[in-house]
Amino acid sequence: MTDQGSEPADRLEISSAEQFKALGHPLRHRLLFALGQEAATISQLATALDTRKGNIAHHLGVLRDAGMVQLAGTRQVRGGTEQYYRRSAKIFDFTGEGRRANTGVALQAVAAELEGATGEPLLNLRNIRLTERQASELMEKLDGLVDSLEDAGPGEARYGVLVTVYRPRQ
């Protein structure tokens, strides 16, 4: 594969209306999940996500226009050129007003991933009374734990990790 640019950034702040609009479809979240740590072609992504190549190409274009996906490289195959795509950042930081609006779509994407998951995923939903201080400390610890995880490399299985602490309506 011919490399087309720099390595993905460590973090990308997701704050613009264009970025949140790009995340307005669950398949786009799933594309970002699938591109996790390694580049892939449209054909590879279509197979992995069980959808048509044209569908993948369209949604990749939306993500690329929003700066969330970039061309990673190309490879010559049987008279054509395969393009490999990757995330433009390893971690996306969600800020601003669009953060809350995007939650439902992100959870739809995670639900779709869980439906096709292998093994038994851990899902623990609990409501508990906490002080503001306890909730803040819990959020900080969980965020630190997830941020401290190191990728084991391309030979290992990919796992999704979703962590949330929220205060339900009374």
N, C-alpha and C positions, 0 to 999 in steps of 0.2 A: 504494500500500500504506500502511495506517495503522500507524505504528510502535508497538510494544507495550512498549517498555522500553529499558533501557540497552544500550549496545554490549557485545559479549562482553569478558570480562576478558582480560588478556594471558596469564595462566597460571591453571591450576586444579590443585591437588594431588589426585591420585587415591590415596587411602589407606584409605578405608572399605570394609568388607565389602560394603556395598550397591553401591558403585561398581564393585568388582571383579566382583561377581556380574552387574551390568549388562553388563559386558564379556565375559561368558561365552559369547557367541554371535558367530560371525564376521560375521554380517550387521550387528550393531550397530557393529562396527569399521568396516565398509564404509559405514554411514550416516554415521559421524563423518568418514570420508575424504571422502564426497560433499558433506557440509556445510562442508568445509574453510574457505573464506573467504566464502561467500555463502549466503544463506537460500534455502530451497526448500520447495515444497509436498509433500504426500504423493504426489500424482499425478506430480510431476516426479521425485521420488526413486524411485517404483515403475518409471517408464520408464527412468531411468538405471541402476537396479540389476536390471532385468528380473525383477521379482517383483510379487506382488499388492499392491494398496493396503492391504488388511486386514492383511497381514503387516508392511508398513512401519509402519502405525499402531500395531500392537502393540509393535514393537521401539522405536519413537520414544517411546512411553509409558514403557517401562522406563528408557530413557536420561533422559527428562525427570524421572521420579521420583528418579533418582540424581543429579540436578542437573547433568547433562552436556550437555543440550539444553534450549533454552528457546524460547518463542514469540517470534518476531521481529516479527510484524505480521499484519494481516489485509487482505483485499481483497474487495469485493463483486463477485460474478460471477453473472449470470443467476439472480437470486433466492436465491443462496446466499452463503456466506462461505468463502473460501479462507484457510487458516492457513499462514503461512510459519514454518518452524523454522530455527534456527541453533545452532551449538555455543555453549555458555556460556563457552568460553574458546578462544583461538587455539591455545594450547599446553597439553597435559596432561602434568603431571609425575607419574610413577609412583614411589611410595614404599611402604615396608612389605612385609609378607610376601606379599601378593597379587601383587606385581610379577612374581615368577618364575612363579607359577601361571598368569598371564595370557599369558605369552609364546607358548605353543602356539596359543592361539586367535587371537592377533594375527597370527601367522605364517600361519595358515590364511586369514585375511582378506586378507593381502598376496598370498598365492598366488592367491586368486580374482581379485584386482585385476590381477595379472600375466597371468593367462589371457586377460583381455579387453583388455589394453593394446594401444595402437597403437604402431607403430614397434618398434624393437628396444631393450628395456630393458637397462640395464647391470646385470649380476649377476656379481660377482667374489667367489668364496669361496676363501679361502686359509688354510692352516694354516702358521704360522711360529713359530719359537722366539723369545721375547722375555723380557727381564728384567721384573720387576714395574714398575720405573721406566719402561721403554720402553712397556709396555702402558698405564700410567697416563697418560703423555704423549700417546700415540696417542688414547686415549679423550677426553682434554681437547681436543685439536686438532680431532678430528672433531665433537665436541659444539659447540665454538665455531663451526666452519664452518657447520654446519646452523643454529644459532641466529642467525647473521649474515645468512642469506638474507632478502631483502626480497621481499614479494609484489609481482608485476608488475601486478596489477589484474585486474578482471573480464573484460577483453577478451582476456586471454592464456590459453594452455592450462594445465591443471592437471597437475602432476607429483607423484608420490609419491616420498618420500625415506626410505629405511630404512637406518640405519647401526647396526652392532653390532660390538662386540669382546667376545669371550668366550673362556673357557678350557675346552676340551673335557676330558671325563674322560680320565684316563690309560689 
